[in-house]
Every structure is written in C-alpha cells, then in structure tokens.
Amino acid sequence: MDNPFKNFFAKSDTNVIGIDIGTSAIKIVQLAKVKGRAVLKTYGSLALGPYAGLIIGQATNLGPDKIGEAIRDVIKESNATTLNSGVSIPLRSSLVSLVEMPALPEAKLREMIPIEARKFIPVPISEVALDWWIIPKEEEKAFDFDIENKEKKIQKQDKTEVLLVSIHNEILQGYNSIVQAAGLHTTFFEIEMFASIRSLVDREIAPVMIFDMGASSTKIYISERGVVKESHIINKGSQDITQSISKGLQVTIEKAEKIKRNLGEVSPADQKSVYEIVGLTLDYIFGEAGGLMVSYQKKHNKSISKVYLTGGGVAMKGFFETARSRFETEVVLGNPFAKVDAPVFLSDLLKQTGLDFAVAVGVALRKLQELD
C-alpha cells in the first residue's frame, strides 16, 4: 500500500513515534520536525484481541513478548520508519496524588517531598519510581471581592501544591521487557493522562475535563492551566456495553460488538432493547463522571468550562449527542491531530480517527521536544 505521507517530508527530518498500549489495541503515531513544526508522517492501530484468541475490540492481558510482537506488526503495517520512541503507561498502573506542602524554597521542598510521599504510597519508597511537579500558583487578582472565601485564600497562599506520581518498579520492568521484545529505542515512559492533555488541551485558564472511554474503563482527568488537578478511573468502558448487549439479546460477543458499532443498523424489533441496554451502562458512566465534575466545582468554586471526549468508546453512534445532553457545559470531540501538520486531503479522516489517538500523539509530541 502506498504511504500518502511519503512526499510530505524532507529526507533529512528527524522522526519519532509515540506508542499507546491499550487493553484492546495498540496505537502508534509517527511525527517529524520540519522547520520547527510537528508534522504527521504516519499512524496506525492494531487490535490485540486476536493475539489472545479473542475478537477485535475485546480487552486482553498479554505478556511482554506478545505485546512486543504486536508493536512490531503495527509498525510494519503503518509503514513507520523509525524505532525512536516514547511509550505510554496506563493510569491504572500508577498512583497519582495532589498534595499540599508548606510554601518553602524549592530546594527545601525537594528534600521534604520524598518523606511526605511515604504517607500516600502503600509500599516502601524503594519499590517505586517517584516523580513530582510543583504546581505554579494562580495569579492573584488585583481586587478580590469574595469576602466569604478570603480567609481560605490567604491560608492557601501559605501552601504549595505538589503533584506526586509513582510507578512500581515491577511495572516499569514489564514495560522495559516490552520495549526489548519490540526492538524499540525508547527514552521515556509517560502516564497516559499527561499525553492526552498535551495533545488535546490548549493552555486554557478555566478548568476542563477529559473524558476518555476505552475498552475496559473510562478515565476522567480535570486539568487547569495545562496542569492535572484530579484523575479518576470508572471501571466500565465500551467492552461492558458489548457484554451487556450479548447477554441482553442472547447473541455472541462478536455479534454484540457488531451491533454496538452499527447501532443505526439494528432491526426495528431489537432497536428499543439495544438502546435500553446501552443506556444502562452509559447512565452509570455519565453519572460517575457528572458526580466528579460537580464535586470538583464545589470544592474549588470553579466551573468546568469544557469537556473533551476521547477514546475509541466515544466513537459509538449517538454518543456525542448523549454526552452533550448529560454535561451542563460545552462538550467537544477531541482532535489531537489538530496540533500537527498533515496533508489537507486527510483532514476529515483524521477528525474521525483522532478520538483513539490522543495518547499516541501526546507521547510523540513529547518525544519531539527532546530534539530541541
């Protein structure tokens, strides 16, 4: 198959790939830096179900060798030309905490943070890789008439927020095994939420929410000024909808997956039942997400200005309209390819496929930053 991107680059450009290892598929995106711009070279996705003897769309739990094999296959099928890469790590494989520390000089904070982290990490610090970021303080307003919360705001000035991130060493060893099995040249692993925010969100002042629905779970991230403020996992995803359809209509998983992907083609006799079945799972997911949104808004006295929908699950027919009716704020479909240059004739296709590539694009964008 001809690569539509092959004449879109200068031969001397440096290329990188971002790799997103999900439970049901692997996604890769290859970018090149051309005159200071991120340019899309190629991208691809490969279902993991067949590698575990399952159907396309089903979640898997494969070992490093099988995942490495799948990565080699998707690199080959997408015509990627480099192994220079970054790799994402699922949110569920990490522990992320936003903690308050005394407002001290940065050098002193760096001494205290590993000690403070022991309160939040349920295993010995020696067993995890620990990283942290000091969250910049909000700019103070020249005039603040919020008398009710003024005392709280003054107290807040005496504190510094720190984002703690830890990943167990065994998990990192597993990903290193995957990298070796795939033959990659990987310089970092990044938790998926940071990659999604990088690719989807501009540095908006007001808080925004990323709603990422995958096969086995739905992740919710709240970001403010480009910084993660909260993250949550809802243990239901698009695979739960498939399983519910299978049980409700007494059909095979494979048939249920086809019904889910083509809701508009369901027979009139089954249509009501299918929408009721799908609605039960979506009610739970939207209920959880809405509760998280309301809780954040009450806690911080700020409104979520926008919800970005991303992940393969939100591509389901009618999902956008349902989400827009459930969230009392602006709802948009995420488009990570909007931040990279690509051939114009592919723009419509990229908008359709972009929902599943936010993490891979975000990882590739970070990898490009290493070239500066």
C-alpha positions as CSV (number, residue, x, y, z in Angstrom):
1,M,0.0,0.0,0.0
2,D,1.4,3.4,-0.9
3,N,2.1,5.7,2.0
4,P,0.2,9.0,1.4
5,F,2.7,10.9,3.6
6,K,5.9,9.9,1.7
7,N,6.3,13.1,-0.2
8,F,5.3,15.3,2.7
9,F,8.8,15.5,4.3
10,A,12.3,16.4,3.6
11,K,14.5,13.3,3.8
12,S,16.8,14.8,6.5
13,D,13.9,15.3,9.0
14,T,14.2,13.6,12.3
15,N,11.3,11.2,13.1
16,V,9.8,9.8,16.3
17,I,6.9,7.6,17.2
18,G,4.5,7.7,20.2
19,I,3.1,4.3,21.3
20,D,-0.1,3.8,23.2
21,I,-0.5,0.3,24.6
22,G,-4.2,-0.1,25.5
23,T,-6.1,-3.2,26.7
24,S,-7.8,-3.8,23.3
25,A,-5.4,-2.2,20.8
26,I,-2.0,-0.6,20.2
27,K,-1.9,2.8,18.6
28,I,1.2,4.4,17.1
29,V,1.8,7.9,15.6
30,Q,5.0,8.9,13.8
31,L,5.8,12.6,13.7
32,A,8.7,14.5,12.2
33,K,10.0,18.0,13.0
34,V,10.0,20.2,9.9
35,K,11.0,23.9,10.3
36,G,10.1,23.8,13.9
37,R,6.6,22.2,13.3
38,A,5.3,18.8,14.2
39,V,4.4,17.0,11.0
40,L,2.4,13.8,10.8
41,K,4.2,11.1,8.8
42,T,2.0,8.0,9.5
43,Y,-0.2,6.4,12.1
44,G,-1.8,3.0,12.8
45,S,-3.8,0.9,15.1
46,L,-3.8,-2.9,15.7
47,A,-6.4,-4.8,17.7
48,L,-4.9,-7.1,20.4
49,G,-7.9,-9.5,20.7
50,P,-6.6,-11.9,18.0
51,Y,-3.2,-12.1,19.8
52,A,-5.1,-13.6,22.8
53,G,-7.5,-15.7,20.8
54,L,-10.3,-13.2,21.2
55,I,-12.3,-11.0,18.8
56,I,-11.4,-7.5,17.8
57,G,-12.5,-5.0,20.4
58,Q,-12.1,-7.3,23.4
59,A,-9.7,-6.3,26.3
60,T,-6.7,-8.5,26.8
61,N,-4.0,-9.2,29.3
62,L,-1.0,-10.1,27.2
63,G,2.6,-10.8,28.2
64,P,5.6,-8.6,27.1
65,D,6.5,-11.0,24.2
66,K,3.1,-10.9,22.6
67,I,2.8,-7.1,23.1
68,G,6.2,-6.7,21.6
69,E,5.1,-8.8,18.6
70,A,2.0,-6.7,18.2
71,I,4.1,-3.5,18.3
72,R,6.4,-4.8,15.6
73,D,3.4,-5.7,13.5
74,V,1.7,-2.3,13.8
75,I,5.0,-0.6,13.0
76,K,5.3,-2.7,9.8
77,E,1.6,-2.3,8.8
78,S,1.7,1.5,9.2
79,N,4.9,1.9,7.3
80,A,6.6,3.6,10.2
81,T,10.3,4.3,9.5
82,T,11.8,4.8,13.0
83,L,12.1,3.0,16.3
84,N,13.0,6.2,18.2
85,S,10.1,6.3,20.6
86,G,8.2,7.1,23.8
87,V,5.7,4.7,25.3
88,S,2.6,5.4,27.4
89,I,1.7,3.7,30.7
90,P,-2.0,3.3,31.8
91,L,-3.3,5.4,34.6
92,R,-4.3,2.2,36.5
93,S,-0.6,1.2,36.7
94,S,0.4,4.4,38.6
95,L,-0.5,6.3,41.7
96,V,-1.1,10.0,41.3
97,S,-1.7,12.3,44.3
98,L,-2.1,16.1,44.6
99,V,-0.7,17.1,48.0
100,E,-0.3,20.3,49.9
101,M,3.1,21.2,51.2
102,P,4.4,24.3,53.1
103,A,5.3,27.2,50.9
104,L,9.1,26.8,51.2
105,P,12.0,27.4,48.8
106,E,12.2,24.8,46.0
107,A,15.4,23.2,47.3
108,K,13.8,22.6,50.7
109,L,10.7,21.2,49.1
110,R,12.8,18.7,47.2
111,E,14.2,17.4,50.4
112,M,10.8,17.1,52.0
113,I,8.7,15.6,49.2
114,P,10.2,12.0,49.3
115,I,9.5,11.9,53.0
116,E,5.9,13.2,52.6
117,A,5.3,10.8,49.7
118,R,5.5,7.9,52.2
119,K,2.1,8.9,53.6
120,F,0.5,8.4,50.2
121,I,2.3,5.4,48.7
122,P,1.3,2.0,50.2
123,V,4.6,0.3,49.5
124,P,8.2,1.1,50.5
125,I,9.6,4.1,48.5
126,S,12.5,1.8,47.4
127,E,10.0,-0.3,45.4
128,V,8.7,2.6,43.3
129,A,9.9,5.2,40.8
130,L,8.8,8.6,42.2
131,D,8.5,11.8,40.4
132,W,6.8,15.1,41.3
133,W,6.0,18.6,40.0
134,I,5.5,21.8,41.9
135,I,2.2,23.3,40.7
136,P,2.6,27.0,39.9
137,K,0.4,29.3,42.0
138,E,-2.5,31.1,40.4
139,E,-2.0,34.8,39.7
140,E,-3.6,36.9,42.4
141,K,-6.4,39.3,41.3
142,A,-5.8,43.0,41.9
143,F,-9.2,43.2,43.6
144,D,-10.9,40.3,45.2
145,F,-14.4,40.9,46.5
146,D,-15.0,37.3,47.5
147,I,-15.2,38.1,51.2
148,E,-16.6,34.7,52.2
149,N,-13.6,32.8,50.9
150,K,-11.0,35.4,51.5
151,E,-9.6,33.8,54.7
152,K,-9.3,30.4,53.0
153,K,-7.4,32.1,50.1
154,I,-5.0,33.7,52.4
155,Q,-4.3,30.4,54.1
156,K,-3.9,28.8,50.7
157,Q,-1.0,31.3,49.9
158,D,1.0,29.6,52.7
159,K,0.7,26.2,50.9
160,T,2.3,24.8,47.7
161,E,0.5,22.1,45.7
162,V,2.7,19.2,44.5
163,L,1.7,16.5,42.1
164,L,3.2,13.2,43.2
165,V,3.5,10.3,40.7
166,S,4.7,6.8,41.5
167,I,5.0,3.7,39.4
168,H,6.0,0.3,40.9
169,N,9.4,-0.9,39.7
170,E,7.9,-4.3,38.6
171,I,5.6,-2.4,36.2
172,L,8.5,-0.5,34.8
173,Q,10.4,-3.7,34.4
174,G,7.5,-5.2,32.4
175,Y,7.4,-2.2,30.1
176,N,11.2,-2.4,29.6
177,S,10.6,-6.1,28.6
178,I,8.0,-4.9,26.1
179,V,10.5,-2.4,24.6
180,Q,13.2,-5.0,24.3
181,A,10.8,-7.5,22.7
182,A,9.7,-4.9,20.2
183,G,13.2,-3.7,19.4
184,L,12.3,-0.1,20.2
185,H,14.7,2.8,21.1
186,T,12.6,4.2,24.0
187,T,13.8,7.1,26.2
188,F,10.8,7.5,28.5
189,F,7.5,6.1,29.7
190,E,4.7,8.5,30.3
191,I,1.4,8.1,32.1
192,E,-1.4,8.3,29.6
193,M,-3.3,11.3,31.1
194,F,-0.3,13.6,30.6
195,A,-0.1,12.7,27.0
196,S,-3.8,13.2,26.4
197,I,-3.8,16.6,28.0
198,R,-0.8,17.6,25.9
199,S,-2.4,16.6,22.6
200,L,-6.0,17.8,23.3
201,V,-5.9,20.8,25.5
202,D,-4.6,24.3,24.9
203,R,-3.4,26.3,28.0
204,E,-6.9,27.3,28.9
205,I,-7.3,29.3,32.1
206,A,-10.6,27.7,33.2
207,P,-10.7,24.0,34.3
208,V,-11.5,21.5,31.6
209,M,-12.4,17.8,31.8
210,I,-11.1,15.0,29.6
211,F,-13.5,12.1,29.3
212,D,-11.5,9.1,27.9
213,M,-13.6,6.0,27.3
214,G,-11.6,2.9,26.4
215,A,-12.5,-0.8,26.3
216,S,-12.2,-1.8,29.9
217,S,-12.5,1.6,31.7
218,T,-13.3,5.3,31.4
219,K,-10.7,7.8,32.7
220,I,-11.6,11.3,33.9
221,Y,-9.0,14.0,34.1
222,I,-9.5,17.5,35.2
223,S,-6.9,20.0,34.0
224,E,-6.4,23.6,34.8
225,R,-3.9,25.8,33.0
226,G,-2.5,22.7,31.5
227,V,-1.9,21.1,34.9
228,V,-3.6,17.9,36.1
229,K,-5.7,18.6,39.2
230,E,-7.6,15.4,39.5
231,S,-7.8,12.0,37.9
232,H,-10.3,9.1,38.3
233,I,-11.0,5.7,36.8
234,I,-14.5,4.5,36.2
235,N,-14.3,0.7,35.9
236,K,-16.7,0.5,32.9
237,G,-15.9,1.0,29.3
238,S,-17.1,0.1,25.8
239,Q,-16.5,-3.6,26.4
240,D,-19.1,-3.5,29.2
241,I,-21.6,-2.3,26.6
242,T,-20.7,-5.2,24.3
243,Q,-21.1,-7.7,27.1
244,S,-24.5,-6.2,28.1
245,I,-25.8,-6.5,24.5
246,S,-24.5,-10.1,24.3
247,K,-26.4,-11.1,27.5
248,G,-29.5,-9.0,26.8
249,L,-30.0,-10.2,23.2
250,Q,-28.5,-13.7,23.8
251,V,-26.0,-13.3,21.0
252,T,-22.3,-14.0,20.7
253,I,-19.7,-11.4,21.8
254,E,-18.7,-11.0,18.2
255,K,-22.3,-10.3,17.1
256,A,-22.8,-7.9,20.0
257,E,-19.6,-6.0,19.0
258,K,-21.0,-5.5,15.5
259,I,-24.4,-4.4,16.9
260,K,-22.6,-1.8,19.1
261,R,-20.5,-0.5,16.3
262,N,-23.6,-0.2,13.9
263,L,-26.4,0.9,16.2
264,G,-28.1,2.7,13.3
265,E,-28.5,-0.7,11.5
266,V,-30.2,-2.5,14.4
267,S,-33.5,-4.0,13.3
268,P,-36.7,-2.2,14.5
269,A,-37.6,-5.2,16.6
270,D,-34.3,-5.1,18.6
271,Q,-33.7,-1.3,18.5
272,K,-35.6,-0.4,21.7
273,S,-34.0,-3.3,23.6
274,V,-30.5,-2.4,22.4
275,Y,-30.8,1.3,23.3
276,E,-32.1,0.4,26.8
277,I,-29.2,-2.0,27.3
278,V,-26.6,0.6,26.1
279,G,-28.4,3.3,28.2
280,L,-27.9,1.3,31.5
281,T,-24.1,1.3,31.1
282,L,-23.9,4.9,29.9
283,D,-26.1,6.1,32.7
284,Y,-23.6,4.6,35.2
285,I,-20.6,6.1,33.4
286,F,-22.2,9.6,32.9
287,G,-23.5,9.5,36.5
288,E,-20.0,8.9,37.9
289,A,-18.4,11.5,35.6
290,G,-21.1,14.1,36.4
291,G,-20.6,13.5,40.1
292,L,-16.9,14.0,39.8
293,M,-17.5,17.3,37.9
294,V,-19.9,18.6,40.5
295,S,-17.6,17.6,43.3
296,Y,-14.6,19.5,41.8
297,Q,-16.7,22.6,41.1
298,K,-18.0,22.7,44.7
299,K,-14.6,22.1,46.2
300,H,-12.8,24.7,44.1
301,N,-15.7,27.1,43.5
302,K,-14.9,27.0,39.8
303,S,-16.9,25.8,36.8
304,I,-15.6,23.2,34.3
305,S,-15.6,25.2,31.1
306,K,-15.4,22.3,28.6
307,V,-15.5,18.5,28.3
308,Y,-13.2,16.8,25.7
309,L,-14.4,13.4,24.6
310,T,-11.7,11.0,23.5
311,G,-11.0,7.2,23.3
312,G,-12.4,4.6,21.0
313,G,-15.6,4.2,23.1
314,V,-16.9,7.7,22.3
315,A,-17.0,7.0,18.6
316,M,-20.2,4.9,19.1
317,K,-23.2,6.2,17.1
318,G,-25.2,8.8,19.1
319,F,-22.6,9.1,21.9
320,F,-21.7,12.7,21.3
321,E,-25.4,13.8,21.4
322,T,-25.9,11.8,24.6
323,A,-22.8,13.4,26.3
324,R,-23.9,16.9,25.3
325,S,-27.3,16.3,26.9
326,R,-25.7,15.0,30.2
327,F,-23.0,17.6,30.8
328,E,-24.1,21.1,31.6
329,T,-21.2,22.7,29.8
330,E,-19.6,22.8,26.4
331,V,-18.8,19.3,25.0
332,V,-16.4,18.8,22.1
333,L,-14.9,15.8,20.3
334,G,-11.1,15.6,20.9
335,N,-8.9,16.1,17.9
336,P,-5.3,15.5,18.8
337,F,-4.2,15.8,15.1
338,A,-5.2,19.4,15.2
339,K,-1.8,20.2,16.7
340,V,0.2,18.6,13.9
341,D,0.6,19.4,10.2
342,A,-0.8,16.8,7.8
343,P,-1.9,16.6,4.2
344,V,-5.2,18.6,3.7
345,F,-6.9,15.7,1.9
346,L,-6.7,13.7,5.2
347,S,-8.2,16.3,7.5
348,D,-11.7,14.7,7.5
349,L,-10.3,11.2,8.1
350,L,-8.1,12.4,10.9
351,K,-11.0,14.0,12.7
352,Q,-12.9,10.7,12.6
353,T,-9.9,8.6,13.7
354,G,-8.4,11.1,16.1
355,L,-10.6,10.0,19.0
356,D,-8.4,6.9,19.5
357,F,-5.0,8.6,19.1
358,A,-4.8,11.3,21.8
359,V,-2.3,9.4,23.9
360,A,-0.1,8.3,21.0
361,V,0.0,11.9,19.6
362,G,0.8,13.3,23.0
363,V,3.6,10.9,23.6
364,A,5.1,11.6,20.1
365,L,4.8,15.4,20.8
366,R,6.8,15.0,24.0
367,K,9.4,12.9,22.1
368,L,9.8,15.7,19.5
369,Q,10.5,18.1,22.4
370,E,13.6,16.0,23.2
371,L,15.0,17.1,19.8
372,D,15.1,20.8,20.8
